[in-house]
Amino acid sequence: MFSFFKKKSPPSDAPPAAAPAVDTGEEKRSWVDRLRSGIGLGDTPVEATPAPAPAPAAPVIPAPAPAPVVAAPVPVQAPAPVPVPAPVPAEPPVSAEAVAERRTWLDKLRTGLRKTGSSITQVFTGTQIDDALYEDLEAALLMADAGVKATEFLLKDLKWRVKEAKATDPAAVKGLLADAITDLLAPLEKPLEIGEATPTVMMVVGVNGAGKTTSIGKLTRHLADGGQKVLLAAADTFRAAAREQLAVWADRADKPGAPAVAVEIVSQESGDPSSVSFDAVVAGKSRGCDVVIADTAGRLPTQLHLMEELKKIKRVIGKAQDGAPHEVLLVVDGNTGQNALQQVKAFDDALQLTGLIITKLDGTAKGGVLAAIARERPVPVYFVGVGEKLEDLQTFSAREFAQAVLS
């Protein structure tokens, strides 16, 4: 604090200072008081250098009081309405005639697969479940054209089911095998859907003699029963009388007394199959048809130039309508055994199949080939045919087929 004060020197012409007096207690107290008051020890008072006046403090402006925080009212949301599911249209009642027709068809299917079924069911006539039973079953499945991969899969699945069910009776194993076959074939069970595109364009292919034209006639009947307007393209221009055969089946497809179910045919004498297919799709669009079906010439998968012709037909159909053909169906003869699997693979690689029609299961067919298809190339099976009549082409059911095989 002493650095703020500076002592002044006396003037040079001042008279000599008087002799100092003897300090008394009172004077000492006065000296202390003067020292405290900032006066020098000499007789002449020392003027203290005034300290700089402090800067006036800035006026303190009180901060405005904060406005009271009023919470915004939280809107009370009404409970979200529970969506009411749209009513599911009731399935049309099945007529007694349709039920009887299906039952008759199942009887035909069992009859057609009896050779396969009898060889398998004989395995379960023993009294115990042992390795011999599984070995006999393996041989029976291979003889039924199930193929090695499907047979191995079914045996492994069956053993697991037997263990889980703790089955001890061979008859119970037969029921478990039916369940295993049903589950294996389930991915093949898919309905044919019509209406996502107008018209829905189908391309039907297959080897010679598989029953393409006959299946088209039956399929036309199936669609006509559903009220669909169908147009057929006679693109099998290589085979004589193919157009006439298609016309016969189209006439038979019209149900007597049905209200205006028209089946039309587009054809060309010795025309190019791709051109016929193109014209049919264009005509189907202009005439308001629901479905256009293109019949093609039969050919073996090894006939590469003919397989290229099929690819061309598919490309040309796509030019007539975007996204077409919407369905590429392969007709397979159920009597061809493991060769049917090879056909499915070859045509699928070339055309990307969307569905199968299995025909002629009313003869000496070995239904195990469907197990091979399901295991190695699971293309959906839309229909199964068991005879020449129009009603002999029915939709595929994995459970019904498994029961027919083991009946």
Phi, psi and omega per residue, in radians:
M1 nan -0.420 -3.087
F2 -1.275 -0.316 3.127
S3 -1.139 -0.338 3.132
F4 -1.418 -0.074 -3.109
F5 -2.051 2.553 3.130
K6 -2.368 2.234 -3.112
K7 -1.444 2.352 3.099
K8 -1.450 2.574 3.067
S9 -1.473 2.560 3.129
P10 -1.270 2.739 3.124
P11 -1.198 2.702 -3.017
S12 -1.296 -0.516 -3.108
D13 -1.618 0.256 3.130
A14 -1.321 2.517 3.121
P15 -1.117 2.724 -3.134
P16 -1.062 2.522 -3.098
A17 -1.227 2.532 3.104
A18 -1.152 2.743 -3.132
A19 -1.129 2.452 -3.115
P20 -1.165 2.440 3.103
A21 -1.421 2.808 -3.140
V22 -1.258 2.255 -3.118
D23 -1.182 2.380 2.987
T24 -1.963 2.982 3.140
G25 -1.114 -0.617 -3.122
E26 -1.207 -0.710 3.121
E27 -1.146 -0.617 -3.139
K28 -1.129 -0.676 3.112
R29 -1.174 -0.651 3.113
S30 -1.150 -0.647 3.121
W31 -1.136 -0.712 3.121
V32 -1.134 -0.691 -3.138
D33 -1.146 -0.678 3.137
R34 -1.189 -0.646 3.103
L35 -1.079 -0.730 3.113
R36 -1.121 -0.603 -3.105
S37 -1.449 0.013 3.067
G38 1.568 0.313 3.139
I39 -1.703 2.483 -3.126
G40 -1.125 2.984 -3.119
L41 -1.368 -0.361 -3.135
G42 -1.294 3.084 3.117
D43 -1.207 -0.484 -3.098
T44 -1.510 2.183 -3.131
P45 -1.159 2.479 3.129
V46 -1.681 2.137 3.118
E47 -1.353 2.121 3.130
A48 -1.299 2.377 3.058
T49 -1.152 2.080 -3.069
P50 -1.120 2.384 3.078
A51 -1.212 2.507 3.120
P52 -0.987 2.388 -3.132
A53 -1.151 2.300 3.113
P54 -1.078 2.506 3.126
A55 -1.106 2.418 -3.133
P56 -1.050 2.331 -3.136
A57 -1.156 2.463 3.098
A58 -1.117 2.399 -3.129
P59 -1.046 2.309 3.135
V60 -1.429 1.961 3.119
I61 -1.654 1.985 -3.093
P62 -1.048 2.380 3.100
A63 -1.165 2.457 -3.135
P64 -1.068 2.490 3.119
A65 -1.105 2.341 -3.136
P66 -1.070 2.435 3.126
A67 -1.123 2.473 3.135
P68 -1.081 2.307 -3.138
V69 -1.407 2.026 3.124
V70 -1.822 2.003 -3.125
A71 -1.096 2.295 3.109
A72 -1.119 2.426 -3.133
P73 -1.128 2.280 3.111
V74 -1.398 2.077 -3.122
P75 -1.132 2.317 3.104
V76 -1.459 1.948 -3.118
Q77 -1.399 2.373 3.065
A78 -1.237 2.526 3.129
P79 -1.011 2.378 -3.132
A80 -1.052 2.362 3.141
P81 -1.146 2.393 3.099
V82 -1.283 2.097 -3.120
P83 -1.103 2.315 3.110
V84 -1.609 2.055 -3.113
P85 -1.057 2.474 3.115
A86 -1.093 2.461 -3.135
P87 -1.084 2.301 3.118
V88 -1.398 2.166 -3.136
P89 -1.056 2.349 -3.120
A90 -1.167 2.465 3.100
E91 -1.142 2.386 3.116
P92 -1.070 2.426 -3.129
P93 -1.056 2.428 3.130
V94 -1.499 2.191 -3.100
S95 -1.267 2.745 3.106
A96 -1.092 -0.550 3.112
E97 -1.142 -0.721 3.129
A98 -1.171 -0.689 3.106
V99 -1.095 -0.769 3.129
A100 -1.140 -0.646 3.125
E101 -1.136 -0.705 3.123
R102 -1.182 -0.692 3.133
R103 -1.127 -0.702 3.098
T104 -1.108 -0.695 3.126
W105 -1.124 -0.725 3.119
L106 -1.112 -0.647 3.084
D107 -1.089 -0.704 3.107
K108 -1.157 -0.659 3.130
L109 -1.141 -0.745 3.107
R110 -1.106 -0.701 3.121
T111 -1.115 -0.734 -3.126
G112 -1.171 -0.527 -3.110
L113 -1.762 0.231 -3.069
R114 -1.097 -0.648 -3.128
K115 -1.094 -0.737 3.108
T116 -1.197 -0.793 -3.080
G117 -1.131 -0.695 -3.092
S118 -1.140 -0.665 -3.140
S119 -1.186 -0.490 3.131
I120 -1.451 -0.766 -3.082
T121 -1.159 -0.454 3.104
Q122 -1.096 -0.399 -3.138
V123 -1.124 -0.521 -3.018
F124 -1.675 0.322 3.136
T125 -1.553 -0.049 3.141
G126 -1.339 -2.976 -3.070
T127 -1.966 -0.121 -3.104
Q128 -2.561 2.798 3.114
I129 -1.758 1.937 -3.113
D130 -2.521 -3.045 -3.123
D131 -1.102 -0.574 -3.141
A132 -1.099 -0.653 3.119
L133 -1.095 -0.809 -3.117
Y134 -1.171 -0.599 3.098
E135 -1.159 -0.745 3.101
D136 -1.139 -0.671 3.130
L137 -1.162 -0.683 3.096
E138 -1.050 -0.770 3.126
A139 -1.131 -0.696 -3.128
A140 -1.154 -0.702 3.132
L141 -1.170 -0.682 3.098
L142 -1.144 -0.678 3.099
M143 -1.178 -0.426 3.122
A144 -1.509 0.189 3.099
D145 1.186 0.458 3.083
A146 -1.258 -0.365 -3.137
G147 1.479 2.808 -3.052
V148 -1.175 -0.820 -3.064
K149 -1.128 -0.782 3.138
A150 -1.183 -0.646 3.133
T151 -1.133 -0.801 3.113
E152 -1.071 -0.708 3.138
F153 -1.125 -0.785 -3.113
L154 -1.133 -0.725 3.141
L155 -1.114 -0.756 3.124
K156 -1.121 -0.748 3.128
D157 -1.149 -0.704 -3.119
L158 -1.143 -0.755 3.124
K159 -1.064 -0.687 3.088
W160 -1.116 -0.740 3.140
R161 -1.135 -0.713 3.131
V162 -1.088 -0.715 -3.142
K163 -1.176 -0.750 -3.138
E164 -1.146 -0.690 -3.124
A165 -1.442 -0.175 -3.091
K166 0.940 0.747 -3.109
A167 -1.294 2.487 3.105
T168 -2.190 -0.176 -3.105
D169 -1.815 2.226 3.104
P170 -0.993 -0.533 3.109
A171 -1.111 -0.613 3.107
A172 -1.207 -0.547 3.109
V173 -1.118 -0.592 3.101
K174 -1.074 -0.741 3.093
G175 -1.138 -0.659 3.101
L176 -1.170 -0.593 3.077
L177 -1.151 -0.665 3.089
A178 -1.057 -0.695 3.099
D179 -1.146 -0.712 -3.138
A180 -1.129 -0.735 3.118
I181 -1.148 -0.695 3.121
T182 -1.058 -0.800 3.140
D183 -1.149 -0.610 3.118
L184 -1.182 -0.670 -3.091
L185 -1.508 -0.169 -3.064
A186 -0.978 -0.691 3.122
P187 -1.096 -0.316 3.135
L188 -1.444 -0.232 -3.064
E189 -1.502 1.837 -3.109
K190 -2.616 2.302 -3.133
P191 -1.353 2.643 3.034
L192 -1.382 2.131 -3.078
E193 -1.839 2.320 -3.120
I194 -2.139 2.463 2.996
G195 2.080 -0.264 3.114
E196 -1.158 -0.516 3.057
A197 -2.216 2.588 3.131
T198 -2.215 1.993 -0.105
P199 -1.388 2.804 2.986
T200 -1.447 2.108 -3.031
V201 -1.774 2.247 3.115
M202 -2.068 2.484 3.083
M203 -2.119 2.116 -3.056
V204 -1.889 2.200 -3.089
V205 -2.280 2.969 3.109
G206 2.809 3.005 3.142
V207 -1.396 2.972 3.123
N208 -1.098 2.321 3.059
G209 1.431 0.080 -3.129
A210 -1.293 -0.367 3.139
G211 1.796 0.633 -3.108
K212 -1.146 -0.928 -3.062
T213 -1.130 -0.703 3.087
T214 -1.091 -0.744 3.138
S215 -1.155 -0.596 3.097
I216 -1.121 -0.720 3.105
G217 -1.079 -0.748 3.123
K218 -1.189 -0.685 3.121
L219 -1.137 -0.643 3.087
T220 -1.081 -0.698 3.082
R221 -1.099 -0.755 3.128
H222 -1.034 -0.754 3.141
L223 -1.258 -0.670 3.128
A224 -1.120 -0.603 3.078
D225 -1.088 -0.501 3.106
G226 -1.542 0.144 3.096
G227 1.415 0.340 -3.130
Q228 -1.552 2.461 3.055
K229 -1.593 2.093 -2.969
V230 -1.998 2.439 3.011
L231 -2.147 2.329 -3.103
L232 -1.874 2.426 3.086
A233 -1.907 2.034 -3.141
A234 -1.454 1.292 -3.088
A235 -1.530 0.017 3.047
D236 -1.502 1.358 -3.074
T237 -1.539 -0.047 -3.125
F238 -1.480 -0.527 -3.023
R239 -1.684 2.310 3.107
A240 -1.158 2.458 3.083
A241 1.181 0.202 3.110
A242 -1.138 -0.682 3.129
R243 -1.143 -0.744 -3.129
E244 -1.115 -0.712 3.119
Q245 -1.113 -0.693 3.106
L246 -1.124 -0.672 3.125
A247 -1.133 -0.669 3.121
V248 -1.100 -0.800 -3.141
W249 -1.169 -0.569 3.091
A250 -1.145 -0.694 3.101
D251 -1.143 -0.679 -3.132
R252 -1.269 -0.363 -3.123
A253 -1.282 -0.454 3.140
D254 -1.242 2.052 -3.140
K255 -1.276 2.338 3.110
P256 -1.039 2.268 3.117
G257 1.453 -0.023 3.137
A258 -1.242 2.501 -3.080
P259 -1.343 1.788 2.964
A260 0.905 0.894 3.032
V261 -1.661 1.763 -3.027
A262 -1.706 2.381 3.033
V263 -2.124 1.981 -3.095
E264 -1.894 2.766 -3.113
I265 -2.249 2.349 3.009
V266 -1.952 2.210 -3.103
S267 -2.589 2.884 3.068
Q268 -2.452 2.417 3.082
E269 -1.255 2.038 3.118
S270 0.981 0.563 -3.130
G271 -1.458 2.995 3.099
D272 -1.370 2.306 -3.107
P273 -0.995 -0.669 3.136
S274 -1.154 -0.688 3.134
S275 -1.153 -0.723 3.111
V276 -1.083 -0.758 -3.138
S277 -1.122 -0.717 3.114
F278 -1.078 -0.851 -3.130
D279 -1.077 -0.635 -3.118
A280 -1.161 -0.722 3.139
V281 -1.156 -0.745 3.108
V282 -1.094 -0.750 3.116
A283 -1.132 -0.676 3.130
G284 -1.109 -0.641 3.107
K285 -1.183 -0.774 -3.090
S286 -1.243 -0.506 -3.099
R287 -1.624 0.031 3.104
G288 1.232 0.596 -3.137
C289 -1.358 2.650 3.096
D290 -1.509 -0.606 -3.058
V291 -2.403 2.434 2.994
V292 -2.156 2.185 -3.125
I293 -2.045 2.176 3.133
A294 -1.789 2.058 3.055
D295 -1.509 2.318 -3.121
T296 -2.083 2.891 -3.125
A297 -1.285 2.533 3.087
G298 -1.233 2.521 -3.123
R299 -2.772 2.643 3.084
L300 -1.480 2.588 3.127
P301 -1.083 -0.393 3.140
T302 -1.377 -0.214 3.106
Q303 -1.464 1.509 -2.975
L304 -1.089 -0.650 -3.112
H305 -1.179 -0.578 3.088
L306 -1.316 -0.581 3.054
M307 -1.139 -0.621 3.056
E308 -1.138 -0.590 3.085
E309 -1.105 -0.677 3.089
L310 -1.111 -0.718 3.101
K311 -1.076 -0.664 3.126
K312 -1.148 -0.744 3.122
I313 -1.027 -0.749 -3.131
K314 -1.106 -0.727 3.133
R315 -1.124 -0.738 -3.105
V316 -1.177 -0.670 3.077
I317 -1.049 -0.671 3.106
G318 -1.121 -0.482 3.085
K319 -1.314 -0.525 3.128
A320 -1.295 -0.518 3.129
Q321 -2.667 2.261 -3.141
D322 -1.074 2.347 3.099
G323 1.490 -0.148 -3.133
A324 -1.536 2.708 -0.096
P325 -1.299 2.490 -3.104
H326 -1.423 -0.402 3.088
E327 -2.348 2.306 3.024
V328 -2.087 1.852 -3.010
L329 -1.836 2.328 3.069
L330 -1.856 2.207 3.071
V331 -1.627 2.174 -3.060
V332 -2.113 2.276 3.044
D333 -1.320 2.093 -3.093
G334 -1.174 -0.178 -3.133
N335 -1.563 -0.030 -3.050
T336 -1.507 -0.034 3.047
G337 1.093 -2.396 -3.089
Q338 -1.128 -0.336 3.082
N339 -1.131 -0.453 3.095
A340 -1.093 -0.673 3.108
L341 -1.115 -0.702 3.118
Q342 -1.135 -0.654 3.088
Q343 -1.106 -0.763 -3.136
V344 -1.056 -0.765 -3.132
K345 -1.119 -0.789 -3.075
A346 -1.155 -0.822 -3.122
F347 -1.234 -0.563 3.120
D348 -1.199 -0.701 3.100
D349 -1.099 -0.610 -3.077
A350 -1.472 -0.640 -2.957
L351 -2.156 -0.098 -3.075
Q352 0.999 1.304 -3.089
L353 -1.074 2.582 3.053
T354 -1.934 -0.281 -3.110
G355 -2.941 2.859 3.141
L356 -2.171 2.659 2.946
I357 -2.183 2.020 -3.128
I358 -1.672 2.146 -3.068
T359 -2.004 2.918 2.985
K360 1.053 0.676 3.058
L361 -1.486 0.227 3.131
D362 -1.699 0.026 -3.088
G363 -1.846 -2.106 -3.135
T364 -1.808 0.544 -3.061
A365 -1.153 2.624 3.055
K366 -1.980 1.787 -2.995
G367 -1.169 -0.110 -3.132
G368 -1.091 -0.315 -3.117
V369 -1.096 -0.446 3.088
L370 -1.165 -0.557 3.068
A371 -1.154 -0.693 3.109
A372 -1.128 -0.723 3.117
I373 -1.116 -0.741 -3.121
A374 -1.118 -0.577 -3.093
R375 -1.442 -0.612 -3.001
E376 -1.892 -0.517 3.130
R377 -2.628 1.374 -3.009
P378 -1.292 1.254 3.028
V379 -1.475 2.306 -3.080
P380 -0.988 2.496 3.057
V381 -1.779 1.907 -3.126
Y382 -1.383 -0.745 -3.038
F383 -2.444 2.699 3.066
V384 -2.260 2.292 -3.125
G385 -1.925 2.411 -3.115
V386 -2.237 0.260 -3.125
G387 3.118 -3.051 -3.071
E388 -1.589 -0.272 -3.091
K389 -1.297 2.750 -3.117
L390 -1.073 -0.662 -3.120
E391 -1.382 0.004 -3.134
D392 -1.422 -0.056 3.033
L393 -1.765 2.002 -3.075
Q394 -2.257 2.825 3.125
T395 -1.179 2.655 -3.079
F396 -1.509 2.373 3.051
S397 -2.255 2.168 -3.102
A398 -1.097 -0.732 -3.127
R399 -1.150 -0.782 -3.142
E400 -1.119 -0.696 -3.117
F401 -1.172 -0.738 3.129
A402 -1.101 -0.707 3.126
Q403 -1.181 -0.628 3.129
A404 -1.179 -0.667 3.135
V405 -1.128 -0.635 -3.064
L406 -1.754 0.206 -3.123
S407 -1.391 nan nan
